[in-house]
Amino acid sequence: MNGTVGYGLVLGGLAFAAFGAIVGLATGMRRSEAGFPWVMRAVWGFAACMVGANLVMVNALLTHDFSVKYVAQVGSRDTPVLYTIVSLWSALEGSILFWGLIMAGYIAAFAFIHRREHARYMQLALGTMLAVGVFFAFLIAGPANPWGAVFPVPADGPGPNPLLQNHILMVIHPPMLYLGYVGMTVPFGVAVAGLLRGEIGEAWMAPLRRWTMVAWAFLSIGIILGAWWAYAVLGWGGYWAWDPVENASFLPWLTATAFMHSTMVQERKRMLKLWTLSLALASFVLTILGTFMTRSGIFNSVHSFTQSDIGPTFLVFLGVLLVVCIGLLASRGHLLAPEGRLSSPMSRETSILVNNLVFVAITFTVLLGTLYPLVSEAVRGVRVSVGEPYFNKMAVPGGIAVLFLMGVGPVLPWGTPDKATLRRQFIIPAVVGLLVTAACYAWGLRGVYPLMTFGLAAFVTVITVRELVSPVRVRMSERKEGLFTALVTSATKAQRRFGGYVVHLGIVLIIVAVAASSAYVKHTSGTVRKGESLELDGYQMKYLGLVSGEEPHRTFVAARLEVTAPNGSTLEQRPRLNYYERSTDPIGTPAVRETAAEDLYISLMAFSEQSGTASFNVWVFPLVGWIWWSIPLLVLGTLISIWPRRKTAVAMATAPGVGASPPLAGGDAERGAA
């Protein structure tokens, strides 16, 4: 019953998406509003079907309906309820079904928020999004169908992948990543609509920018949580290895970041229109490429799914996307001619353009290193390996350049600068940066790239904090406002700018943490008997013996270690090995002693009860926790930037500029605050 109802709902979603896509694109191109109510009905129908199909699958999982193929594949009576629900996205077919739910939610949210705005513009955007929905609904109904019948019906199932049950982060990491991936569908739809209309005024840029920021924020959180999961679960002593599937999420993040910076130039100078839309399209295409890399099984990765039959279907869709995007840019690009020009090499628009070029260079570098082994094997029949040395050598200089531009850009004015003023603004941040570099060197830190990173991070932090605090200080002195009132008022007056600087601080935290934890990590390993100790960087770890236990879905063996820190404090740590019925090999859970300065990270590798020995891998990672602690700053900055503003200057915000179309996103008087 569950299988029949679920499959019927998917077919209904496919029908609604196909109808809405055809009506939306056809009537939108004719500039007729007659089809808009039908497109909206198709959106609600598609959303209802996808929600219903996912609820039916969750019900099948919770009731252990093993007559449904997907439940028989990932279900188990012994799996806890939380992980039973999470198993919805633990394997290929379920993850695509969940993907359809998120896509329907995004399209419905976009339609609801902008439902009262000019219908013919909405029709093109919604029609494009529903066309993407057609592809994913077809996947769920065909190559990735989770509803197939199983006969004879098994009494129990194997349960979800043990890796997905080993840490609570797997409850939230995949949904965050999917929200980032799928969220790029909305800006893609708006960008295609803009190209079809041949217009890219503020009325198009407002929703394009805001929805990209939403997807970017979720993608950022998903990437960081994925790194945290790899760090906290896999026990290999790291969080990022330039794994192909890690790279798959990083690529659209790079282009989306470049896009958000490019929009500022487009708004202020009426330049980079075609470039800006190209970045929006590229971000979506790269999410589809990343989805193909994750779900086709062509890459061997702990992050990817097993070999599947959807790879060719994804390749066809990817090819169609490339043809559509290139065709639109080639045929409609001439309608988006720039209306301004670069006035000075020392202007903000020039720094943003250079910033964009650096991001694109990093994107190309990562994409080349990720795909080259596949291309080499397909063309020459030789499987080559592109590892960390290549990516670090190519990407690290680009990252340092981005960090430098994060500090330079906010200081530079739009247009021609006053050189004397510029020098005064750079003096204090530059001096602080040099002092921090010298202090790090005097403290014994070595390495050109890490020292450059720390110095530039100080340089950027001083500039960013100054830009955040200056308007607050002015309001407190001139208007006699309190600190909280001045802070809120300043954040409201220059909303995007204020939020952007908060995000910059989060990015600085990440860059510093990556540099410190990569360059100055310390490691040891060894096998010890009960009562013996390992030592590393002032830590002493005395092995006290083993403990074992049983949980509903697994058993475990943990090693007891008495850890004495360099400051003399002691605590017990218990790295463990978890055993799942489905897995022949144990899955480790490292023990991590976390502080603001560093993490002590201990993995149990093996043990022998007969000889009373245990083998450990131990690392000390400086500042690594700063990576995860950046999440609140990224979320706060994004919320500030996208929060709806009071419509106090609707006329100014919605007045069409040169080449602008009638309002698509309502009042947005923030163009001057970029």
Secondary structure, DSSP 8 states (H G I E B T S, - for coil): -HHHHHHHHHHHHHHHHHHHHHHHHHHHHTT--TTHHHHHHHHHHHHHHHHHHHHHHHHHHHTT-TTBHHHHHH--TTS-HHHHHHGGGSSHHHHHHHHHHHHHHHHHHHHHHTTTS-HHHHHHHHHHHHHHHHHHHHHHHTTT----B-SS--S----S-HHHHS-THHHHHHHHHHHHHHHTHHHHHHHHHHHHHT--SHHHHHHHHHHHHHHHHHHHHHHHHHHHHHHHHS-SS-S----HHHHHHHHHHHHHHHHHHHHHHHHHHS--HHHHHHHHHHHHHHHHHHHHHHHSS-S--TTS----S-HHHHHHHHHHHHHHHHHHHHHHGGGG--S-----TTSHHHHHHHHHHHHHHHHHHHHHHHHHHHHHHHHHS------HHHHHHHHHHHHHHHHHHHHHHHHS-SSS--HHHHHHHHHHHHHHHHHHHHHHHHTT---HHHHHHHHHHHHHHHHHHHHHHHHHHHHHHHS---HHHHHHHHHHHTHHHHHHHHHHHHHHHHHHHHHHHHHS-EEEEEEEETT-EEEETTEEEEEEEEEEEEETTEEEEEEEEEEE-TTS-EEEE--EEEE-TT-SS-EEE-EEEE-SSEEEEEEEEEEETTTTEEEEEEEEEETTHHHHHTHHHHHHHHHHHHS----SSHHHHHS--TT--S-SS-----GGG-
